[in-house]
C-alpha cells in the first residue's frame, strides 16, 4: 500500500512539470518572432540581445520544468552544450553588425 501514494505523487509531479513546460512554449514563440523582426526588418542589436536573453531564460526554464517533473537533476552540462548551436548562429548573423 505504500507504493500507491508514491506513484500518485510522481504522476502529479510529472503533470505539473508538463503544464509548466507547456506554459513556456508561447513566450518562446514570441521570442522567435521578435528575433526575426529585430534581425530582418529593423536591425537593432540591443533588442536582439535582449530577446536572445529572454529566449535563453525560457529555454532553460522549459527544460528545468520537464526535468523537475521527471524527478531528475535540473542542472546538466548537456543543456548548456545544446544551447551552443543557436548562440553560434546568432553570433554569425550579428557579426557584420558588431564588426562594423
Secondary structure, 3 states (H helix, E strand, C coil): CHHHHHHHHHHHHHHHHHHHHHHCHHHHHHHHHHHHHHHHHCCCHHHHHHHHHHHHHHHHHHHHHHHHHCCCCCCCHHHHHHCHHHHHHHHHHHHHHHHC
